[in-house]
């Protein structure tokens, strides 16, 4: 009987949180969206410090649909920058309502936040100096860089350990510092999400000295992080995202923010299977 009472209490508490989130947005006419400033082209701050990239633009469209669905005359969407180390904690603390920027879905992260249906598929890859070889095994004994506190870090460590390879690992607080070290010659290779590598490779005109390796260490689903246990809010967001898949909005956002880039096989498959409308 005590176990039943505890279950009931947890259910009631979760329902209260969900109602509070939706009602707070309705009452205040405001929603707070977190975005990463250094994960171009998916999420970054432009030259004026404004949110830019695939996921912030997607969330801007999402906020418009949310306002329509909630029958709000006006919904003020405030975008606030987050870091890789505090982004999920800020969701858990209620400081932001949606995390909109290159967030891979993992079981560990689901201990503190919930996730929407996937909005992107990416994978860990690497840029190397042209004389560093073309395979992961060629990086044995070399100096390897990656962003700290990301899924990339764990993917690299697991891959090297699994292959029985040793290397010198350098962790960076942001991608800008990592690419600077690569360009300065203190790194032999830099690992990151493939989308981030391609963007920096092309915009930085790195082809003369560096190469993008074809190997992908992981295939990662990325989604919008949401308050944990807020099932009503998550269902509402998933419904709106499904409608955006079905009416072509997400495909248009992809081509608008990534001009000239064609989605890979995994992303095309996600575009087809993501809608879950009745």
C-alpha contacts under 8 A as a table, 3 or more apart, distances in Angstrom:
res1	aa1	res2	aa2	distance
1	X	4	X	5.09
1	X	5	X	6.25
2	X	5	X	5.02
2	X	6	X	6.15
3	X	6	X	5.05
3	X	7	X	6.19
4	X	7	X	5.09
4	X	8	X	6.18
5	X	8	X	5.05
5	X	9	X	6.14
6	X	9	X	5.02
6	X	10	X	6.23
7	X	10	X	5.18
7	X	11	X	6.18
8	X	11	X	5.07
8	X	12	X	6.14
9	X	12	X	5.15
9	X	13	X	6.08
10	X	13	X	5.06
10	X	14	X	6.15
11	X	14	X	5.23
11	X	15	X	6.22
12	X	15	X	5.09
12	X	16	X	6.20
13	X	16	X	5.10
13	X	17	X	6.41
14	X	17	X	5.20
14	X	18	X	6.34
14	X	229	X	5.64
14	X	230	X	6.56
14	X	231	X	7.93
15	X	18	X	5.16
15	X	19	X	6.19
15	X	230	X	7.35
15	X	231	X	7.82
15	X	232	X	7.98
16	X	19	X	5.20
16	X	20	X	6.11
17	X	20	X	5.09
17	X	21	X	6.37
17	X	229	X	7.48
17	X	230	X	6.13
18	X	21	X	5.38
18	X	22	X	6.61
18	X	229	X	7.27
18	X	230	X	4.36
18	X	231	X	6.24
18	X	232	X	5.55
18	X	233	X	6.15
19	X	22	X	5.53
19	X	23	X	5.91
19	X	232	X	7.30
20	X	23	X	5.10
20	X	24	X	5.72
21	X	24	X	5.15
21	X	25	X	6.37
21	X	230	X	7.70
21	X	233	X	7.09
22	X	25	X	5.27
22	X	26	X	6.19
22	X	232	X	7.96
22	X	233	X	6.38
23	X	26	X	4.89
23	X	27	X	5.88
24	X	27	X	5.06
24	X	28	X	5.90
24	X	29	X	7.90
25	X	28	X	5.36
25	X	29	X	5.33
25	X	30	X	5.41
25	X	31	X	6.02
26	X	29	X	5.37
26	X	30	X	7.65
26	X	70	X	7.18
26	X	72	X	7.31
29	X	72	X	7.22
29	X	74	X	6.49
29	X	75	X	4.79
29	X	76	X	6.11
30	X	75	X	5.49
30	X	76	X	4.68
30	X	77	X	5.95
30	X	78	X	7.45
31	X	75	X	7.21
31	X	76	X	6.29
31	X	77	X	4.99
31	X	78	X	6.29
31	X	96	X	7.84
31	X	97	X	6.44
32	X	77	X	5.90
32	X	78	X	4.85
32	X	79	X	6.05
32	X	80	X	7.21
32	X	95	X	7.66
32	X	96	X	4.97
32	X	97	X	5.35
32	X	98	X	6.82
33	X	59	X	7.95
33	X	77	X	6.90
33	X	78	X	5.97
33	X	79	X	4.76
33	X	80	X	6.17
33	X	96	X	5.68
33	X	97	X	5.90
33	X	98	X	4.97
33	X	99	X	5.88
33	X	100	X	6.50
34	X	79	X	5.69
34	X	80	X	4.91
34	X	81	X	5.65
34	X	82	X	5.89
34	X	87	X	7.44
34	X	96	X	6.08
34	X	97	X	7.74
34	X	98	X	6.21
34	X	99	X	4.67
34	X	100	X	5.71
34	X	101	X	7.54
35	X	43	X	6.46
35	X	44	X	7.31
35	X	51	X	7.05
35	X	56	X	6.72
35	X	79	X	6.73
35	X	80	X	6.23
35	X	81	X	5.10
35	X	82	X	5.77
35	X	99	X	6.18
35	X	100	X	5.08
35	X	101	X	5.12
36	X	39	X	6.23
36	X	43	X	5.49
36	X	44	X	5.64
36	X	45	X	7.69
36	X	81	X	5.76
36	X	82	X	5.38
36	X	83	X	6.24
36	X	84	X	7.61
36	X	100	X	7.59
36	X	101	X	5.49
36	X	102	X	7.62
37	X	40	X	7.75
37	X	43	X	6.16
37	X	44	X	3.76
37	X	45	X	4.71
37	X	51	X	7.35
37	X	81	X	6.26
37	X	82	X	7.30
37	X	83	X	7.79
38	X	43	X	6.74
38	X	44	X	4.90
38	X	45	X	7.04
38	X	174	X	7.05
38	X	175	X	6.70
38	X	176	X	7.70
39	X	42	X	5.83
39	X	43	X	4.97
39	X	44	X	5.45
39	X	101	X	7.65
39	X	102	X	6.98
39	X	175	X	7.78
39	X	196	X	6.18
40	X	43	X	5.16
40	X	44	X	5.15
40	X	53	X	6.51
40	X	195	X	7.72
40	X	196	X	5.69
40	X	199	X	6.72
41	X	44	X	6.86
41	X	53	X	5.26
41	X	54	X	6.69
41	X	195	X	6.78
41	X	196	X	6.28
41	X	199	X	6.16
41	X	257	X	7.65
41	X	258	X	7.23
42	X	52	X	7.93
42	X	53	X	4.76
42	X	54	X	4.63
42	X	55	X	5.76
42	X	56	X	7.94
42	X	101	X	6.63
42	X	102	X	6.23
42	X	195	X	7.43
42	X	196	X	7.63
43	X	51	X	7.22
43	X	52	X	5.93
43	X	53	X	4.63
43	X	54	X	6.24
43	X	55	X	5.87
43	X	56	X	6.26
43	X	100	X	7.75
43	X	101	X	5.17
43	X	102	X	6.61
44	X	51	X	5.94
44	X	52	X	5.32
44	X	53	X	6.02
45	X	48	X	7.42
45	X	49	X	4.80
45	X	50	X	5.12
45	X	51	X	4.74
45	X	52	X	5.62
46	X	49	X	5.06
46	X	50	X	5.38
46	X	51	X	6.44
46	X	52	X	6.02
47	X	50	X	7.43
51	X	56	X	6.13
51	X	79	X	7.00
52	X	55	X	7.92
52	X	56	X	5.78
52	X	57	X	6.55
53	X	56	X	5.81
53	X	57	X	6.20
53	X	257	X	5.77
54	X	57	X	5.50
54	X	58	X	6.09
54	X	253	X	6.61
54	X	254	X	6.19
54	X	257	X	5.42
54	X	258	X	7.36
55	X	58	X	4.84
55	X	59	X	6.03
55	X	100	X	5.63
55	X	101	X	5.46
55	X	102	X	7.30
56	X	59	X	5.00
56	X	60	X	6.14
56	X	100	X	5.96
56	X	101	X	6.84
57	X	60	X	4.98
57	X	61	X	6.43
57	X	253	X	6.95
57	X	257	X	7.84
58	X	61	X	5.24
58	X	62	X	6.15
58	X	250	X	6.91
58	X	253	X	6.34
59	X	62	X	4.65
59	X	63	X	6.00
59	X	100	X	6.59
60	X	63	X	5.17
60	X	64	X	6.49
60	X	77	X	7.59
61	X	64	X	5.14
61	X	65	X	6.45
62	X	65	X	5.13
62	X	66	X	6.07
62	X	240	X	7.00
62	X	241	X	7.22
63	X	66	X	4.86
63	X	67	X	6.17
63	X	75	X	7.44
63	X	77	X	6.82
64	X	67	X	5.22
64	X	68	X	6.45
64	X	75	X	7.62
65	X	68	X	5.06
65	X	69	X	6.08
65	X	240	X	6.90
66	X	69	X	5.07
66	X	70	X	6.06
66	X	237	X	7.97
66	X	240	X	7.37
67	X	70	X	5.25
67	X	71	X	5.92
67	X	72	X	5.05
67	X	73	X	7.32
67	X	74	X	6.75
67	X	75	X	5.69
68	X	71	X	4.94
68	X	72	X	6.25
69	X	72	X	7.81
72	X	75	X	6.43
82	X	86	X	6.54
82	X	87	X	5.30
83	X	86	X	5.43
83	X	87	X	5.60
84	X	87	X	5.74
84	X	149	X	6.40
84	X	150	X	6.94
85	X	88	X	7.71
85	X	149	X	6.27
86	X	89	X	5.29
86	X	90	X	6.12
87	X	90	X	5.39
87	X	91	X	6.75
87	X	99	X	7.18
88	X	91	X	5.16
88	X	92	X	6.32
88	X	99	X	7.74
88	X	109	X	7.66
88	X	112	X	7.23
88	X	113	X	6.74
88	X	225	X	7.54
89	X	92	X	4.92
89	X	93	X	6.04
89	X	112	X	7.60
90	X	93	X	5.07
90	X	94	X	6.19
90	X	95	X	5.15
90	X	96	X	6.04
91	X	94	X	5.20
91	X	95	X	5.98
91	X	96	X	5.23
91	X	97	X	6.31
91	X	98	X	7.04
91	X	99	X	7.11
91	X	113	X	6.97
91	X	225	X	7.54
91	X	226	X	6.59
91	X	227	X	5.79
92	X	95	X	7.71
92	X	112	X	6.21
92	X	113	X	6.36
92	X	227	X	5.99
92	X	228	X	7.06
93	X	96	X	7.94
94	X	97	X	6.61
94	X	227	X	7.37
96	X	99	X	7.09
97	X	226	X	6.40
97	X	227	X	6.83
98	X	224	X	6.50
98	X	225	X	5.81
98	X	226	X	5.20
98	X	227	X	7.63
99	X	103	X	7.91
99	X	224	X	5.54
99	X	225	X	4.88
99	X	226	X	6.63
100	X	103	X	7.66
100	X	223	X	7.96
100	X	224	X	5.42
100	X	225	X	7.10
101	X	224	X	7.19
102	X	222	X	6.12
102	X	223	X	7.35
103	X	222	X	5.17
103	X	223	X	5.91
103	X	224	X	6.80
103	X	225	X	7.20
104	X	151	X	7.38
104	X	220	X	6.09
104	X	221	X	5.63
104	X	222	X	4.24
104	X	223	X	6.48
105	X	109	X	7.01
105	X	110	X	7.54
105	X	115	X	6.98
105	X	220	X	7.40
105	X	221	X	5.95
105	X	222	X	5.72
105	X	223	X	6.51
106	X	109	X	5.32
106	X	110	X	6.32
107	X	110	X	4.97
107	X	111	X	6.80
108	X	111	X	5.57
108	X	112	X	7.95
109	X	112	X	5.81
109	X	113	X	6.22
110	X	113	X	4.97
110	X	114	X	5.56
110	X	115	X	7.48
110	X	228	X	7.70
111	X	228	X	8.00
112	X	228	X	6.14
113	X	225	X	6.29
113	X	226	X	5.84
113	X	227	X	5.34
113	X	228	X	4.30
113	X	229	X	7.94
114	X	225	X	5.76
114	X	226	X	5.01
114	X	227	X	5.83
114	X	228	X	4.63
114	X	229	X	7.12
114	X	230	X	7.98
114	X	234	X	7.78
115	X	223	X	5.95
115	X	224	X	5.56
115	X	225	X	4.54
115	X	226	X	5.59
115	X	234	X	7.61
116	X	223	X	5.59
116	X	224	X	5.29
116	X	225	X	6.51
116	X	226	X	7.09
116	X	234	X	6.37
116	X	237	X	6.91
116	X	238	X	5.77
117	X	223	X	6.13
117	X	224	X	7.68
117	X	238	X	5.98
117	X	241	X	7.69
117	X	274	X	7.33
118	X	121	X	7.62
118	X	221	X	5.97
118	X	222	X	5.45
118	X	223	X	4.43
118	X	224	X	7.50
118	X	270	X	7.84
118	X	274	X	7.38
119	X	221	X	7.71
119	X	222	X	5.98
119	X	223	X	5.16
119	X	224	X	7.43
120	X	221	X	6.15
120	X	222	X	5.10
120	X	223	X	6.74
120	X	267	X	6.57
120	X	270	X	7.72
121	X	219	X	7.00
121	X	220	X	5.63
121	X	221	X	4.74
121	X	222	X	5.85
121	X	266	X	6.63
121	X	267	X	5.58
121	X	270	X	7.75
122	X	193	X	6.36
122	X	194	X	6.40
122	X	195	X	6.81
122	X	219	X	5.95
122	X	220	X	5.20
122	X	221	X	6.58
122	X	222	X	7.25
123	X	193	X	5.38
123	X	194	X	5.64
123	X	216	X	6.10
123	X	217	X	6.75
123	X	218	X	4.90
123	X	219	X	4.50
123	X	220	X	5.36
124	X	152	X	6.02
124	X	155	X	7.31
124	X	191	X	6.77
124	X	192	X	5.48
124	X	193	X	4.52
124	X	194	X	5.69
124	X	216	X	5.62
124	X	217	X	5.30
124	X	218	X	5.35
124	X	219	X	7.26
125	X	191	X	5.68
125	X	192	X	5.89
125	X	193	X	6.05
125	X	194	X	5.25
125	X	197	X	7.63
125	X	212	X	7.98
125	X	213	X	6.96
125	X	214	X	7.58
125	X	215	X	6.36
125	X	216	X	4.89
125	X	217	X	6.17
125	X	218	X	7.96
126	X	189	X	6.59
126	X	190	X	5.51
126	X	191	X	4.27
126	X	192	X	6.33
126	X	194	X	7.40
126	X	197	X	7.12
126	X	212	X	6.20
126	X	213	X	5.85
126	X	215	X	7.91
127	X	189	X	5.55
127	X	190	X	5.39
127	X	191	X	6.55
127	X	197	X	6.88
127	X	210	X	6.65
127	X	211	X	5.63
127	X	212	X	4.65
127	X	213	X	6.17
128	X	132	X	6.15
128	X	133	X	7.82
128	X	188	X	5.86
128	X	189	X	4.18
128	X	190	X	6.55
128	X	210	X	5.58
128	X	211	X	5.50
128	X	212	X	6.59
128	X	213	X	7.22
129	X	132	X	5.24
129	X	133	X	7.92
129	X	188	X	5.84
129	X	189	X	6.49
129	X	209	X	6.13
129	X	210	X	4.41
129	X	211	X	6.25
130	X	133	X	6.79
130	X	209	X	5.88
130	X	210	X	4.86
130	X	211	X	5.64
132	X	138	X	6.60
132	X	139	X	6.80
132	X	188	X	6.68
132	X	189	X	7.92
133	X	138	X	5.26
133	X	139	X	7.31
134	X	138	X	6.76
134	X	213	X	6.09
135	X	138	X	5.40
135	X	139	X	7.36
135	X	213	X	7.08
135	X	215	X	7.25
136	X	139	X	5.57
136	X	140	X	7.65
136	X	215	X	7.69
137	X	140	X	5.75
137	X	163	X	7.90
137	X	165	X	7.15
139	X	142	X	5.24
139	X	143	X	7.91
139	X	144	X	7.90
139	X	167	X	7.22
139	X	188	X	7.85
139	X	189	X	7.84
140	X	165	X	5.51
140	X	166	X	5.51
140	X	167	X	5.43
141	X	165	X	7.77
141	X	166	X	5.71
141	X	167	X	4.35
141	X	168	X	6.69
142	X	167	X	5.28
142	X	168	X	6.13
142	X	187	X	7.94
142	X	188	X	6.12
142	X	189	X	7.95
143	X	167	X	6.08
143	X	168	X	4.61
143	X	169	X	5.94
143	X	170	X	7.15
143	X	186	X	7.60
143	X	187	X	5.25
143	X	188	X	5.37
143	X	189	X	6.84
144	X	167	X	6.81
144	X	168	X	5.92
144	X	169	X	4.88
144	X	170	X	5.97
144	X	187	X	5.98
144	X	188	X	6.10
144	X	189	X	5.15
144	X	190	X	5.93
144	X	191	X	7.58
145	X	169	X	5.83
145	X	170	X	4.63
145	X	171	X	5.86
145	X	172	X	7.21
145	X	178	X	6.51
145	X	187	X	6.52
145	X	189	X	6.27
145	X	190	X	4.66
145	X	191	X	6.23
146	X	152	X	7.01
146	X	153	X	6.25
146	X	169	X	7.91
146	X	170	X	6.62
146	X	171	X	5.41
146	X	172	X	6.16
146	X	175	X	7.79
146	X	178	X	6.76
146	X	190	X	5.72
146	X	191	X	5.08
146	X	192	X	6.30
147	X	150	X	6.37
147	X	152	X	7.16
147	X	153	X	6.64
147	X	171	X	5.65
147	X	172	X	4.86
147	X	173	X	6.12
147	X	174	X	5.99
147	X	175	X	6.31
147	X	178	X	7.31
147	X	191	X	7.86
147	X	192	X	7.16
148	X	153	X	6.19
148	X	171	X	5.20
148	X	172	X	5.62
148	X	173	X	6.07
148	X	174	X	7.85
149	X	153	X	6.80
150	X	153	X	5.54
150	X	154	X	7.25
151	X	154	X	5.34
151	X	155	X	6.15
152	X	155	X	5.00
152	X	156	X	6.10
152	X	191	X	7.03
152	X	192	X	5.94
152	X	193	X	7.09
153	X	156	X	5.37
153	X	157	X	6.30
154	X	157	X	5.17
154	X	158	X	5.97
155	X	158	X	5.20
155	X	159	X	6.02
155	X	217	X	6.76
155	X	218	X	7.01
156	X	159	X	5.14
156	X	160	X	6.17
156	X	191	X	7.61
156	X	217	X	7.60
157	X	160	X	5.37
157	X	161	X	6.03
158	X	161	X	5.14
158	X	162	X	5.84
159	X	162	X	5.08
159	X	163	X	6.13
159	X	217	X	7.16
160	X	163	X	5.20
160	X	164	X	6.07
160	X	165	X	4.95
160	X	166	X	6.64
160	X	167	X	7.99
161	X	164	X	5.04
161	X	165	X	6.01
161	X	166	X	7.48
162	X	165	X	7.68
172	X	175	X	7.01
172	X	177	X	6.46
172	X	178	X	5.88
173	X	177	X	7.23
174	X	177	X	5.72
174	X	178	X	6.65
175	X	178	X	4.86
175	X	179	X	6.09
176	X	179	X	5.38
176	X	180	X	6.16
177	X	180	X	5.06
177	X	181	X	6.25
178	X	181	X	5.21
178	X	182	X	6.34
178	X	190	X	6.98
179	X	182	X	4.90
179	X	183	X	6.10
179	X	190	X	7.26
180	X	183	X	5.10
180	X	184	X	5.96
181	X	184	X	4.98
181	X	185	X	6.21
181	X	186	X	5.35
181	X	187	X	5.86
182	X	185	X	5.29
182	X	186	X	6.02
182	X	187	X	4.75
182	X	188	X	6.67
182	X	189	X	6.71
182	X	190	X	6.80
183	X	186	X	7.80
183	X	187	X	7.93
184	X	187	X	7.74
185	X	188	X	6.99
187	X	190	X	7.11
191	X	197	X	7.88
192	X	196	X	6.51
192	X	197	X	6.28
193	X	196	X	5.37
193	X	197	X	6.38
194	X	197	X	5.04
194	X	198	X	6.09
195	X	198	X	5.27
195	X	199	X	6.24
196	X	199	X	5.24
196	X	200	X	6.29
197	X	200	X	5.30
197	X	201	X	5.85
197	X	212	X	7.85
198	X	201	X	5.00
198	X	202	X	6.10
198	X	212	X	7.83
199	X	202	X	5.43
199	X	203	X	6.02
200	X	203	X	5.22
200	X	204	X	5.38
200	X	205	X	7.95
200	X	206	X	7.98
201	X	204	X	5.40
201	X	205	X	5.97
201	X	206	X	5.23
201	X	207	X	6.93
201	X	212	X	7.89
202	X	205	X	5.19
202	X	206	X	6.73
202	X	207	X	7.73
203	X	206	X	7.99
205	X	208	X	7.53
206	X	209	X	5.93
206	X	210	X	5.63
206	X	211	X	7.73
207	X	210	X	5.24
207	X	211	X	6.14
216	X	219	X	7.41
226	X	230	X	7.72
226	X	234	X	6.83
227	X	230	X	5.70
228	X	231	X	7.89
230	X	233	X	5.56
230	X	234	X	6.19
231	X	234	X	5.01
231	X	235	X	5.97
232	X	235	X	5.18
232	X	236	X	6.24
233	X	236	X	5.09
233	X	237	X	6.24
234	X	237	X	5.12
234	X	238	X	6.04
235	X	238	X	5.04
235	X	239	X	6.01
236	X	239	X	5.13
236	X	240	X	6.30
237	X	240	X	5.18
237	X	241	X	6.12
238	X	241	X	5.08
238	X	242	X	6.03
239	X	242	X	5.11
239	X	243	X	6.32
239	X	276	X	7.73
239	X	277	X	7.26
240	X	243	X	5.08
240	X	244	X	6.23
241	X	244	X	4.88
241	X	245	X	6.23
241	X	275	X	7.82
242	X	245	X	5.08
242	X	246	X	6.15
242	X	274	X	6.71
242	X	275	X	4.43
242	X	276	X	5.87
242	X	277	X	6.37
243	X	246	X	4.97
243	X	247	X	6.07
243	X	275	X	6.94
243	X	277	X	7.18
244	X	247	X	5.35
244	X	248	X	6.07
244	X	249	X	4.87
244	X	250	X	5.75
245	X	248	X	5.34
245	X	249	X	6.10
245	X	250	X	5.45
245	X	251	X	7.19
245	X	271	X	6.64
245	X	274	X	6.98
245	X	275	X	5.80
246	X	249	X	7.71
246	X	275	X	5.97
248	X	251	X	5.27
248	X	252	X	6.23
249	X	252	X	5.11
249	X	253	X	6.18
250	X	253	X	5.00
250	X	254	X	6.18
251	X	254	X	5.11
251	X	255	X	6.49
251	X	271	X	7.59
252	X	255	X	5.31
252	X	256	X	5.98
253	X	256	X	4.96
253	X	257	X	6.04
254	X	257	X	5.50
254	X	258	X	5.77
254	X	259	X	7.95
255	X	258	X	5.09
255	X	259	X	5.20
255	X	260	X	7.33
255	X	261	X	7.16
255	X	262	X	7.90
256	X	259	X	5.81
258	X	261	X	5.61
263	X	266	X	7.93
263	X	267	X	5.63
263	X	268	X	6.00
264	X	267	X	5.36
264	X	268	X	6.13
265	X	268	X	5.14
265	X	269	X	6.16
266	X	269	X	5.15
266	X	270	X	6.32
267	X	270	X	4.99
267	X	271	X	6.30
268	X	271	X	5.11
268	X	272	X	6.50
269	X	272	X	5.15
269	X	273	X	6.25
270	X	273	X	5.23
270	X	274	X	5.43
271	X	274	X	5.69
271	X	275	X	7.70
272	X	275	X	7.19
273	X	276	X	7.81
